[in-house]
Amino acid sequence: MKAELRLIEQVAATIARYRMFEPGHRVGVAVSGGVDSVCLLHVLRELAPRWNLRLTVLHLNHGLRGRESDEDAEFVRGLAAQFELPFLAAQAGLSPDAENLEQAARDARLAFFRDAMAEHGLNRVAVGHTRSDQAETVLFRLLRGAGTAGLAGIRPVTSIGIVRPLLEVDRAQVEPFLRERRATWREDSSNRSRQFARNRIRHELLPALAREWNPAIYNTLAQIADWALAEESYWDQEMNRLAAEHLVEQGPSILLQTDCLRELPLAAGRRLVRHAMESVKGDLRAVDFGHVNAVMDLAQATEGHGRLQAPGLDIMRSFNWLRFSVPVRNALEQRNYRVPVIVPGTVPVPGSTLAVSLQVIEKPEHSGLCNSVYNKEMVSVDWERLSGPLELRNWRPGDQYQPTGRAGAEKIKTLFQEYRVPLWERRHWPVLMDGEIIVWARRFGPAAGLAAGSGTRKLLQIQEIGIEQQRGSV
């Protein structure tokens, strides 16, 4: 069998193994003009009839090499015309002075692919990563301290529909394939630059490892990626189960009880922390082993409070709860609120998912409704003892009152400690005021001197709604 046919069948097997395409898929083929992407286009053009694929050529001009970049774009345009395929191009306009140029280029390509899929109904975008790229990625991530998730390397199929049909093909196979076809391609001069870490790994480190340590280093690293990918597939399913069981969404934040992390096996606990961090931040970029371990250490205590920062994350422990959130500037003046209360009515509590409902009812005769012990559902105070107007505000340092059932006045801050209310729950904690008198505070109930009693004729019913619908009351 000719090398050309062997490579095509090898790619077909990879496509089938990972179920990259369904019959009739519209597929964008990302072509830079370089040898790998040109090979990808040739191979998919041959294989398209097997899956009835409709191909579109995609090209992003990064604009980093001036005239050379423009010539790449024209070359790809000509290639699409030669194959009678639709051609979509875009200009990225990156700056060579960008702090992380490689990452900026990857972000630009991903945005281009997303837009092309959305605007042109593409089911998949195929890119030309080879097994050699896989080996370079695994080594690069290993050197940066990645765990098994990082060692899984380049995924054959991503969640957004990026596929890599050449991922089991070595770079050394690609040029002979194109030469047999007398096909041409473009050479990217930046691939020789030692400015980029990946180029140093490709041209210096991996060849040295192959010469001095392991001639099959590329295959070894690719096998590590394959092994780790299977491990990650298992853990993805397990994390979905653990996340549903233990993570509590609270607006844009995620809550997790510390005893969960102490009870889970270390491997599962670390991954659950990573899952929470990724869910809040949107990615795990710049988050490393040290950050995850710091969270695990933070979870060991159950009293008091603690806090740490990770890239793009603010992580706080209060009593036996952890909260993962994005950093926000939350000055005191932004936390404080005062809302006039109209009775009857429902007042949303600013900065929370809670609302307070207030209704006035006549107390039925002989109803026996004469106590107002807080029951988490509804409490009642004597409407006729209130002078009004009423106001809902957040608690302030120094606030104190005598809740029903208490022998004397208590500071709300003291009640927070007694009820183990996490710090982040306190910021918008609602207090109902009658002038300067506290009528009611969330969870702690009505003031003893205003509680409904045997002589009460009209009841003001106060009810919290919304917050109890969230799983895991904190």
MOTA-V362430 format. One line per field, one symbol per residue. ss: DSSP state (h for helix, s for strand, l for the rest). A space follows every 50 residues. Layout:
# MOTA-V362430
ss: ???
This chain:
# MOTA-V362430
ss: llhhhhhhhhhhhhhhhllllllllsssssllllhhhhhhhhhhhhhhhh hllsssssssslllllhhhhhhhhhhhhhhhhlllsssssslllllllll hhhhhhhhhhhhhhhhhhhhlllsssllllhhhhhhhhhhhhhllllhhh hlllllsllllsslllllllhhhhhhhhhhllllllllhhhhllllhhhh hhhhhhhhhhhhllllhhhhhhhhhhhhhhhhhhhhhhhhhhhhhhlsss llssssshhhhhhllhhhhhhhhhhhhhhhhlllllllhhhhhhhhhhll llllssssssllssssssllsssssllllllhhhhllsssllllssssll llllssssssssllllllllllllllllsssshhhllllsssssllllls slsllllllsshhhhhhhhlllhhhhlllsssssllssssslllssshhh sllllllsssssssslhhhlllll
